[in-house]
Amino acid sequence: MAVAPVMKPAASSADPILKVEHLSMRFGGLMAINDLSFECRRGEITALIGPNGAGKTTVFNCITGFYKPTMGMMTLRQKAGKDFLLERLADFEINKRAKVARTFQNIRLFTGLTVLENLLVAQHNTLMRASGYTILGLLGFPAYRKASKESIELAKHWLEKAALIERADDPAGDLPYGAQRRLEIARAMCTGPELLCLDEPAAGLNPRESLALNTLLQGIRGETGTSILLIEHDMSVVMEISDHVVVLEYGQKISDGTPDFVKNDPKVIAAYLGVEDDEIEEVIAEVEEVAHEVEEGGQK
Ligand SMILES: Nc1ncnc2c1ncn2[C@@H]1O[C@H](COP(=O)(O)OP(=O)(O)OP(=O)(O)O)[C@@H](O)[C@H]1O
């Protein structure tokens, strides 16, 4: 007997870490995002999906401060209860004060530095604060020595989680592609984010690398409680690791719910097949007919 998918209500989170409300972004005559509202729940993995040009990267760029939205509010509530209105902060403040970290579609590592050095550079701010911003601080302050030791421990912790500890002393540029992606995520985790935004983390990965990525992300969710928001085209990754999926088309939300819910939502199927709204019923009927024929053929 088929088991009905468990559907969670999409927008009734008791503890959202991020609330996006009525977000719009206009580029000249193009409305890239149009009155978009959704939430990311604390400690969960939320995926933002949609066909090419749907506006996913633009939403990311608004959340992380690369773009100032034309309209709308984005409220990040930290664990301790402090709220940050992201649209009012500069990108470095979103990172430093609101504790939102991000990775990019194209990898941005310091390729000439070692894997370990990349993780230590990410903790530069913490180390500088501990030094009191003086040379004497660097040389003598116990606070700096303690922070320096802690930074190395944290870097080692994330190298282990990302399955990179064996490569700690190799130049980051020498790592295979999938390992560089995990290093970027480990580097972001060294900054202690409350929300980690990942732009297509599985792009270009082979199945083995994709599995290692899933393990890392599920470990982050399970062990640190860091909330994750990701854009992803690879549906196997989205369906396997997401708790919650938001689907965009032409800058608007067309579906919002559990992976099982959105996977079976006629509007999502139609968007990915590229059909008009009034053809949805027809397409669903055709899809069901084909599925039925395949099932009957298998039983013969
Ligand atoms: N800086 C910009 N200036 C003008 N138009 C832009 C800019 N950035 C994005 N756009 C346009 O906004 C729309 C949404 O683009 P966006 O990159 O956000 O979509 P996407 O869903 O991330 O697409 P993809 O999956 O292909 O990466 C597109 O029509 C794009 O051309």
Ligand as a Chemical Component Dictionary entry (heavy atoms), coordinates in Angstrom:
data_LIG
# 
_chem_comp.id                   LIG 
_chem_comp.type                 NON-POLYMER 
_chem_comp.pdbx_formal_charge   0 
_chem_comp.three_letter_code    LIG 
# 
loop_
_chem_comp_atom.comp_id 
_chem_comp_atom.atom_id 
_chem_comp_atom.alt_atom_id 
_chem_comp_atom.type_symbol 
_chem_comp_atom.charge 
_chem_comp_atom.model_Cartn_x 
_chem_comp_atom.model_Cartn_y 
_chem_comp_atom.model_Cartn_z 
_chem_comp_atom.pdbx_ordinal 
LIG N1  N1  N 0 22.625 42.342 -11.789 1  
LIG C1  C1  C 0 21.610 42.100 -12.631 2  
LIG N2  N2  N 0 21.227 43.009 -13.551 3  
LIG C2  C2  C 0 20.203 42.767 -14.386 4  
LIG N3  N3  N 0 19.468 41.626 -14.384 5  
LIG C3  C3  C 0 19.804 40.680 -13.493 6  
LIG C4  C4  C 0 20.888 40.850 -12.565 7  
LIG N4  N4  N 0 20.981 39.736 -11.801 8  
LIG C5  C5  C 0 20.012 38.904 -12.218 9  
LIG N5  N5  N 0 19.309 39.467 -13.223 10 
LIG C6  C6  C 0 18.157 38.880 -13.922 11 
LIG O1  O1  O 0 17.215 38.488 -12.931 12 
LIG C7  C7  C 0 16.584 37.262 -13.285 13 
LIG C8  C8  C 0 16.825 36.246 -12.187 14 
LIG O2  O2  O 0 18.195 35.871 -12.215 15 
LIG P1  P1  P 0 18.864 34.932 -11.122 16 
LIG O3  O3  O 0 20.311 34.803 -11.470 17 
LIG O4  O4  O 0 18.509 35.422 -9.775  18 
LIG O5  O5  O 0 18.095 33.546 -11.398 19 
LIG P2  P2  P 0 18.472 32.091 -10.902 20 
LIG O6  O6  O 0 17.180 31.446 -10.517 21 
LIG O7  O7  O 0 19.540 32.137 -9.883  22 
LIG O8  O8  O 0 19.017 31.445 -12.255 23 
LIG P3  P3  P 0 20.092 30.260 -12.482 24 
LIG O9  O9  O 0 19.456 29.006 -11.961 25 
LIG O10 O10 O 0 20.228 30.236 -13.980 26 
LIG O11 O11 O 0 21.360 30.633 -11.775 27 
LIG C9  C9  C 0 17.173 36.843 -14.623 28 
LIG O12 O12 O 0 16.301 37.262 -15.642 29 
LIG C10 C10 C 0 18.494 37.592 -14.678 30 
LIG O13 O13 O 0 18.868 37.870 -16.006 31 
# 
loop_
_chem_comp_bond.comp_id 
_chem_comp_bond.atom_id_1 
_chem_comp_bond.atom_id_2 
_chem_comp_bond.value_order 
_chem_comp_bond.pdbx_ordinal 
LIG N1  C1  SING 1  
LIG C1  N2  SING 2  
LIG C1  C4  DOUB 3  
LIG N2  C2  DOUB 4  
LIG C2  N3  SING 5  
LIG N3  C3  DOUB 6  
LIG C3  C4  SING 7  
LIG C3  N5  SING 8  
LIG C4  N4  SING 9  
LIG N4  C5  DOUB 10 
LIG C5  N5  SING 11 
LIG N5  C6  SING 12 
LIG C6  O1  SING 13 
LIG C6  C10 SING 14 
LIG O1  C7  SING 15 
LIG C7  C8  SING 16 
LIG C7  C9  SING 17 
LIG C8  O2  SING 18 
LIG O2  P1  SING 19 
LIG P1  O3  DOUB 20 
LIG P1  O4  SING 21 
LIG P1  O5  SING 22 
LIG O5  P2  SING 23 
LIG P2  O6  DOUB 24 
LIG P2  O7  SING 25 
LIG P2  O8  SING 26 
LIG O8  P3  SING 27 
LIG P3  O9  DOUB 28 
LIG P3  O10 SING 29 
LIG P3  O11 SING 30 
LIG C9  O12 SING 31 
LIG C9  C10 SING 32 
LIG C10 O13 SING 33 
# 
